[in-house]
Amino acid sequence: MASEHPRADSEPLRNLPGLTLHVPEPKFRPGDPVDFAEVDVPPAGQARRPDTADKASDFTDLAYTLVRVLDDEGHAVGPWDPKLSPDMLRRMLRSMALLRAFDERMFRAQRQGKTSFYMKALGEEAVAVAAAYALDYEDMCFPSYRQQGLLIARGWSLVDMMNQIYSNTADRLGGKQLPIMYSVKEAGFFSISGNLTTQYPQAVGWAMASAAKGDTRIAATWCGEGSTAEGDFHSACTFAAVYRAPVIFNVVNNQWAISSFSGFAGAEATTFAARAVGYGIAGLRVDGNDALAVYAATEWAAERARTNQGPTLIEHFTYRAEGHSTSDDPGQYRSEGEPNAWPLGDPIKRLKDHLIAIGEWDDERHAAQDKELAEQVKAAQKEAEKNGILGHGLHQPLESLFDGVFEELPWHLKEQRQQMLDEEAASGRPWDRKA
C-alpha cells in the first residue's frame, strides 16, 4: 500500500547540498590585526527621541541603531542631549575617574595577594555611573558583577567596599561572598549573584511589588550580553511585559562573555536591544561609552516606568578593555589591538573632552583630580587594611558560617554548630583560621 505522504514514493532530494552547522567565530584572534570598520557607528544626534508615552511598537527602529549624544568634537548634539549642567557633568566625570582609580588599586591588591579575586570596569565606567545619576537614589538596583560604579556614584564608602573585598573583620557580609559581590541595602544595591541573570526576575518581582503597593520607586537591573541566553532573562522579560512592570533592563554588550564573543549569544543575527521587540516592550540601543547617551536613555526609561508605560530594555554597546577578571588572560582569545581600536573610544576621555569643549574643564584640572582621587583611594585602602586582608586567612569566627542564612536556624544546623564548638573545645584550640 502506497504511503499517503506526498514525498514517500518520490526520489530523494539528491540535488540539494547537505546541511551545515554554523558555529560563530570572532573576527580577530590573538596576533590578528584589528579593523572595526564593519561596526556601524551612526552620527551622533541622528536617532529620534520618541515621547515616553508612545507605544513600544512605534519606535522599534531604535533597537537597531545607536543612540549617541557626543560627537567626534566633543559636542552634545541631537534630541537625546539631556542638557546637564556643568556641575552635574563634573560630578559624573569625577565618579567615573574615581571608579577607575578604585579598580586599579584593587586590581593591584589582588596581584599582591591581599584578596583572591577582582573584576575591573575599565572602558565601561559610563554604563553604571551615568545610569546611577539618572535614577533616583531610592530606586532599587539589581546589578551584575561589573556595576560597582553604582555604589561609587551614590557616594558609598570606599572603605566599606574594600572591607568586603578583603573579607576582613569589618566585612558587612561576614566573608560569605566572593570579594566583588557587594550588597548594600542602604544604597539600593541588591546582593550580586555569581549565578548569572538571577537578578533579572528578582528585579521584575521587586518592581511588580512596588507597583502593587502604589509606590513611586522603580527597579533597574544589569547583565552582560552573554547571559541574555539564560532562561532567567526571558522569564523576566515575559513577566515584565505582561504586567508592565516598572523596570529597566540593562544589557551590557561589551563584546565578550569571559572568553566567548558576543556571537554565541546571538549578536551575528541581530542586536540585543531587538530582544525587546519580540516581547513588545521598549528597546533602545545606546552608545555605552557616551555618558550623556547612557544618562539620557536611563532618564527616558525611568520616566516611562514611573508613568506606568512599562519596562524598557537598553543595550549598552561598549567594550571590555580589560580581562574578564584577575583570573582571565584575554591575550589567549582576542587580539591585543582590540581595546585601542574600539571605535567608540574611552568613556572618561569623551566626557572630559566634552567639558573642555564647552569651556568647563581643562587638562590641568583633570590631572590634578586624578592625583587627588588616587590619594583618596590609597587612604581608603590603608584604613580598610587595618581590619585585615583576605591573604592573612579567615577573619570571622568559623561558627559564624551558620549565621545570616535562615531567619530561624533549623534544629539540624544548631546540632552541627554545637558539634563543631564541642570539638573545638575538646581540641583546646580554635579552628585553624588559615584553613
C-alpha positions as CSV (number, residue, x, y, z in Angstrom):
1,M,0.0,0.0,0.0
2,A,1.4,3.3,-1.0
3,S,2.1,5.9,1.6
4,E,-0.2,9.0,1.8
5,H,2.8,11.2,2.5
6,P,3.5,13.2,-0.7
7,R,7.2,12.5,-0.8
8,A,7.2,8.9,0.4
9,D,7.3,7.4,-3.1
10,S,9.5,10.1,-4.8
11,E,13.2,10.2,-5.4
12,P,15.3,11.5,-2.5
13,L,16.2,15.2,-2.8
14,R,19.7,14.4,-4.1
15,N,20.1,17.7,-5.8
16,L,20.2,19.7,-2.5
17,P,23.5,20.3,-0.7
18,G,23.9,18.7,2.7
19,L,23.0,20.6,5.8
20,T,25.8,22.6,7.6
21,L,26.0,23.9,11.1
22,H,27.0,27.5,11.7
23,V,29.5,27.9,14.5
24,P,30.1,31.6,15.4
25,E,33.7,32.7,15.1
26,P,35.1,36.1,16.3
27,K,36.7,38.2,13.6
28,F,40.0,38.7,15.4
29,R,42.1,36.1,17.2
30,P,45.5,36.6,19.1
31,G,48.0,38.0,16.7
32,D,45.5,39.3,14.1
33,P,45.4,42.9,13.0
34,V,42.2,44.6,14.1
35,D,39.8,46.6,11.9
36,F,36.4,47.6,13.3
37,A,35.3,49.1,10.0
38,E,32.3,46.9,9.9
39,V,30.9,48.2,13.2
40,D,28.1,50.6,12.2
41,V,28.5,53.9,14.2
42,P,25.8,56.3,13.0
43,P,26.4,60.1,13.5
44,A,25.7,61.5,17.0
45,G,22.3,63.1,17.3
46,Q,20.8,61.2,14.4
47,A,18.5,58.8,16.5
48,R,15.0,60.2,17.1
49,R,13.6,60.6,20.6
50,P,10.0,59.4,21.0
51,D,7.7,60.5,23.7
52,T,7.9,58.3,26.8
53,A,4.2,57.6,26.4
54,D,4.5,56.3,22.8
55,K,3.7,52.6,22.2
56,A,6.8,50.4,22.1
57,S,5.7,49.2,18.6
58,D,6.0,52.7,17.3
59,F,9.8,53.0,17.7
60,T,11.2,49.6,17.1
61,D,13.8,51.2,14.8
62,L,15.6,52.4,18.0
63,A,16.6,48.8,18.8
64,Y,18.7,48.6,15.6
65,T,20.5,51.9,15.5
66,L,22.7,53.6,18.2
67,V,21.5,56.5,20.4
68,R,24.5,58.9,20.6
69,V,24.9,62.4,22.0
70,L,28.6,63.3,22.0
71,D,30.1,63.8,18.5
72,D,33.7,63.5,17.5
73,E,34.5,67.0,18.5
74,G,33.1,66.6,22.0
75,H,29.8,68.5,21.4
76,A,26.4,67.3,22.7
77,V,24.0,67.2,19.8
78,G,20.6,65.9,18.9
79,P,17.3,65.2,20.6
80,W,18.7,62.9,23.2
81,D,21.0,65.6,24.7
82,P,20.0,65.7,28.4
83,K,21.3,69.3,28.7
84,L,23.0,68.7,32.0
85,S,24.6,71.5,34.0
86,P,28.4,71.7,34.0
87,D,28.3,70.9,37.7
88,M,26.5,67.6,37.0
89,L,28.9,66.8,34.2
90,R,31.9,67.3,36.5
91,R,30.3,65.1,39.2
92,M,29.7,62.3,36.7
93,L,33.3,62.7,35.4
94,R,34.7,62.6,39.0
95,S,32.7,59.4,39.8
96,M,33.9,57.7,36.6
97,A,37.5,58.7,37.4
98,L,37.1,57.5,41.0
99,L,35.8,54.2,39.8
100,R,38.8,53.8,37.5
101,A,41.2,54.7,40.4
102,F,39.4,52.3,42.7
103,D,39.6,49.5,40.2
104,E,43.3,50.0,39.5
105,R,44.3,49.9,43.2
106,M,42.1,46.8,44.0
107,F,43.5,45.1,40.9
108,R,47.0,45.6,42.3
109,A,45.8,44.4,45.7
110,Q,44.8,41.1,44.2
111,R,48.1,40.8,42.4
112,Q,49.8,41.4,45.8
113,G,47.9,38.5,47.4
114,K,45.7,40.7,49.6
115,T,42.5,39.4,48.1
116,S,41.6,36.4,45.9
117,F,39.6,37.9,43.0
118,Y,38.8,41.2,41.4
119,M,36.9,42.5,38.3
120,K,37.6,45.9,36.6
121,A,35.0,48.0,34.8
122,L,37.7,49.6,32.6
123,G,36.0,51.0,29.5
124,E,32.6,50.5,30.9
125,E,32.5,53.3,33.6
126,A,29.7,55.2,31.9
127,V,27.3,52.3,31.9
128,A,26.9,52.2,35.7
129,V,27.9,55.8,36.7
130,A,25.7,57.7,34.3
131,A,22.8,55.4,35.0
132,A,23.1,56.0,38.7
133,Y,22.9,59.8,38.2
134,A,19.8,59.4,36.1
135,L,18.0,57.2,38.6
136,D,16.5,58.3,41.9
137,Y,18.5,57.3,45.0
138,E,15.5,55.4,46.3
139,D,15.2,53.3,43.1
140,M,16.4,49.7,43.6
141,C,19.4,48.4,41.6
142,F,19.9,44.8,40.8
143,P,23.5,44.7,39.4
144,S,25.7,42.2,37.8
145,Y,29.3,42.0,38.8
146,R,30.8,45.0,36.9
147,Q,28.5,47.7,38.3
148,Q,30.5,48.9,41.3
149,G,30.2,52.3,39.8
150,L,26.6,52.4,41.1
151,L,27.9,52.5,44.7
152,I,30.6,55.0,43.9
153,A,28.2,57.3,42.1
154,R,25.8,57.1,45.1
155,G,28.6,58.2,47.4
156,W,29.1,54.9,49.2
157,S,32.1,54.4,51.5
158,L,35.1,53.1,49.6
159,V,36.4,51.6,52.9
160,D,33.2,49.6,53.3
161,M,33.6,48.3,49.8
162,M,37.2,47.4,50.4
163,N,36.3,45.6,53.7
164,Q,34.1,43.3,51.7
165,I,36.8,42.8,49.1
166,Y,39.2,41.8,51.8
167,S,36.6,39.7,53.7
168,N,38.0,41.2,56.9
169,T,36.6,41.8,60.4
170,A,34.6,44.7,59.2
171,D,33.1,42.9,56.2
172,R,29.4,43.6,56.4
173,L,28.8,40.2,54.7
174,G,30.9,38.2,57.2
175,G,33.2,36.8,54.5
176,K,30.3,34.9,52.9
177,Q,30.6,36.4,49.4
178,L,33.1,36.4,46.6
179,P,35.2,39.6,47.1
180,I,33.5,41.7,44.5
181,M,29.9,40.7,45.1
182,Y,28.8,43.6,47.2
183,S,25.5,44.0,49.0
184,V,24.4,47.4,50.3
185,K,20.7,47.6,51.1
186,E,21.0,51.2,52.4
187,A,22.2,52.3,48.9
188,G,19.6,50.4,47.0
189,F,22.2,47.9,45.8
190,F,20.9,44.3,45.7
191,S,23.3,41.5,46.5
192,I,25.3,40.5,43.5
193,S,25.0,36.9,42.4
194,G,27.5,34.8,40.6
195,N,24.7,32.8,39.0
196,L,24.2,35.0,36.0
197,T,20.9,36.8,35.4
198,T,19.2,35.6,38.5
199,Q,18.8,39.3,39.3
200,Y,16.5,39.8,36.3
201,P,13.4,38.1,37.6
202,Q,14.2,39.4,41.1
203,A,14.2,43.0,39.7
204,V,10.9,42.3,38.0
205,G,9.3,40.9,41.1
206,W,10.5,43.9,43.2
207,A,9.1,46.3,40.5
208,M,5.8,44.4,40.4
209,A,5.6,44.7,44.2
210,S,6.3,48.4,44.1
211,A,3.5,48.9,41.6
212,A,1.1,46.7,43.5
213,K,1.7,48.9,46.6
214,G,1.2,52.1,44.7
215,D,4.8,53.1,45.4
216,T,6.9,55.5,43.2
217,R,10.1,53.6,43.2
218,I,11.3,51.6,40.1
219,A,13.9,48.9,39.6
220,A,16.8,48.7,37.3
221,T,18.9,45.6,36.6
222,W,22.1,44.8,34.6
223,C,23.5,41.7,32.8
224,G,26.1,41.0,30.2
225,E,25.1,40.2,26.6
226,G,26.2,36.6,27.0
227,S,23.8,35.9,29.8
228,T,20.8,37.0,27.7
229,A,20.9,33.4,26.6
230,E,19.9,32.3,30.1
231,G,16.3,31.3,30.8
232,D,16.0,33.8,33.7
233,F,16.4,36.7,31.2
234,H,13.5,35.5,29.1
235,S,11.3,34.7,32.1
236,A,11.9,38.2,33.4
237,C,11.0,39.8,30.0
238,T,7.8,37.8,29.9
239,F,6.6,38.8,33.3
240,A,7.7,42.5,32.8
241,A,5.8,42.7,29.5
242,V,2.6,41.0,30.8
243,Y,2.4,43.1,34.0
244,R,4.0,46.3,32.6
245,A,6.5,46.2,35.5
246,P,8.3,49.5,36.2
247,V,11.8,48.1,35.5
248,I,14.7,49.0,33.3
249,F,16.6,46.0,31.8
250,N,20.3,47.0,31.0
251,V,22.2,44.6,28.7
252,V,25.9,45.5,28.8
253,N,27.2,44.3,25.4
254,N,30.9,44.5,26.0
255,Q,31.6,42.0,23.1
256,W,32.9,39.2,25.4
257,A,31.3,36.8,27.8
258,I,34.5,35.7,29.6
259,S,36.3,34.1,26.5
260,S,33.2,33.7,24.3
261,F,32.5,36.5,22.0
262,S,29.0,38.0,21.6
263,G,28.1,35.9,18.5
264,F,27.5,32.9,20.7
265,A,24.6,34.8,22.4
266,G,23.1,35.9,19.0
267,A,25.0,39.1,18.1
268,E,25.5,37.9,14.5
269,A,21.8,37.6,13.9
270,T,20.6,40.9,15.4
271,T,21.1,43.4,18.2
272,F,20.5,42.6,21.8
273,A,18.1,45.5,22.0
274,A,16.0,43.7,19.5
275,R,15.2,41.1,22.2
276,A,12.7,43.8,23.4
277,V,10.8,43.8,20.1
278,G,9.7,40.2,20.4
279,Y,8.3,40.8,23.9
280,G,6.5,44.0,22.9
281,I,8.5,46.2,25.3
282,A,10.5,49.4,24.6
283,G,14.0,48.8,23.3
284,L,16.9,51.2,22.9
285,R,20.4,50.6,21.7
286,V,22.8,53.1,23.2
287,D,26.5,54.1,22.8
288,G,27.7,52.7,26.1
289,N,30.9,54.8,26.0
290,D,28.9,58.1,25.8
291,A,27.9,59.1,29.3
292,L,25.4,61.6,28.1
293,A,23.6,59.0,25.9
294,V,23.5,56.5,28.8
295,Y,22.1,59.2,31.2
296,A,19.5,60.3,28.6
297,A,18.4,56.7,27.8
298,T,18.1,55.8,31.5
299,E,16.2,59.0,32.3
300,W,13.8,58.4,29.5
301,A,13.3,54.8,30.6
302,A,12.8,55.8,34.2
303,E,10.1,58.3,33.2
304,R,8.4,55.6,31.1
305,A,8.4,53.2,34.1
306,R,7.2,55.8,36.6
307,T,4.3,56.8,34.3
308,N,3.1,53.2,34.1
309,Q,4.2,52.7,30.4
310,G,6.1,49.5,31.3
311,P,9.6,48.2,31.0
312,T,12.5,49.3,28.8
313,L,15.4,47.2,27.6
314,I,18.6,49.2,27.0
315,E,21.6,47.6,25.2
316,H,24.8,49.4,26.1
317,F,27.1,48.9,23.1
318,T,30.6,49.1,24.7
319,Y,33.8,47.2,25.0
320,R,35.5,45.3,27.9
321,A,39.0,46.8,27.8
322,E,40.4,44.5,30.5
323,G,40.3,40.8,31.0
324,H,37.1,39.3,32.4
325,S,38.7,39.2,35.8
326,T,42.0,38.7,37.6
327,S,41.6,35.0,36.7
328,D,41.5,35.7,33.0
329,D,44.1,36.3,30.3
330,P,42.4,37.9,27.3
331,G,45.5,37.5,25.2
332,Q,44.6,33.9,24.9
333,Y,41.4,34.5,22.9
334,R,41.4,38.0,21.4
335,S,43.8,40.3,19.6
336,E,45.8,42.7,21.7
337,G,44.8,45.5,19.3
338,E,41.1,45.4,20.1
339,P,40.9,47.7,23.1
340,N,42.7,50.6,21.4
341,A,40.9,50.1,18.0
342,W,37.4,50.1,19.5
343,P,35.6,52.9,17.5
344,L,33.6,54.4,20.4
345,G,36.7,55.4,22.4
346,D,37.2,55.8,26.1
347,P,34.1,57.0,28.1
348,I,36.1,59.1,30.6
349,K,38.1,60.8,27.9
350,R,35.0,61.5,25.9
351,L,33.2,63.2,28.8
352,K,36.4,65.1,29.7
353,D,36.7,66.3,26.1
354,H,33.1,67.5,26.2
355,L,33.7,69.5,29.3
356,I,36.8,71.1,27.8
357,A,34.9,71.8,24.6
358,I,32.2,73.8,26.5
359,G,34.9,75.7,28.5
360,E,34.2,74.0,31.8
361,W,37.3,71.9,32.3
362,D,40.9,71.6,31.3
363,D,43.8,69.1,31.2
364,E,45.5,70.6,34.3
365,R,42.4,70.3,36.5
366,H,41.8,66.7,35.2
367,A,45.4,65.7,36.0
368,A,45.0,67.2,39.5
369,Q,41.8,65.4,40.0
370,D,43.3,62.1,39.0
371,K,46.1,62.6,41.5
372,E,43.6,63.6,44.2
373,L,41.4,60.6,43.6
374,A,44.4,58.2,43.6
375,E,45.3,59.6,47.0
376,Q,41.7,59.2,48.2
377,V,41.7,55.5,47.2
378,K,45.1,54.9,48.7
379,A,44.0,56.4,52.1
380,A,40.8,54.3,52.0
381,Q,42.8,51.2,51.3
382,K,45.1,51.8,54.3
383,E,42.0,52.3,56.5
384,A,40.4,49.1,55.3
385,E,43.6,47.0,55.7
386,K,43.6,47.9,59.4
387,N,40.7,45.4,59.6
388,G,42.7,42.7,57.9
389,I,43.2,41.3,54.4
390,L,42.0,38.0,52.9
391,G,45.6,37.0,52.3
392,H,46.1,36.5,56.0
393,G,43.3,33.9,56.4
394,L,39.8,33.9,57.9
395,H,38.8,36.9,60.0
396,Q,35.4,35.7,61.3
397,P,34.7,33.0,63.9
398,L,34.2,29.8,62.0
399,E,30.9,29.2,63.7
400,S,29.6,32.4,62.1
401,L,29.2,30.4,58.9
402,F,25.8,29.4,60.2
403,D,24.6,33.0,60.7
404,G,22.6,35.0,58.3
405,V,21.3,32.1,56.3
406,F,17.9,31.4,58.0
407,E,15.8,33.7,60.0
408,E,15.4,30.9,62.4
409,L,18.2,28.4,62.4
410,P,16.9,24.8,61.8
411,W,17.4,22.2,64.5
412,H,19.9,20.1,62.5
413,L,22.1,23.1,61.9
414,K,22.0,24.0,65.5
415,E,23.2,20.5,66.3
416,Q,26.0,20.8,63.7
417,R,27.2,24.1,65.1
418,Q,27.2,22.8,68.6
419,Q,29.1,19.7,67.5
420,M,31.7,21.9,65.9
421,L,32.0,24.1,69.1
422,D,32.4,20.9,71.2
423,E,35.2,19.5,69.0
424,E,36.9,22.9,69.1
425,A,36.7,23.0,72.9
426,A,37.9,19.4,73.2
427,S,41.0,20.1,71.0
428,G,42.0,23.0,73.2
429,R,42.5,25.4,70.3
430,P,40.2,27.3,67.9
431,W,39.8,26.0,64.3
432,D,42.6,26.9,62.0
433,R,41.7,30.3,60.7
434,K,44.0,29.9,57.7
435,A,42.4,26.6,56.6
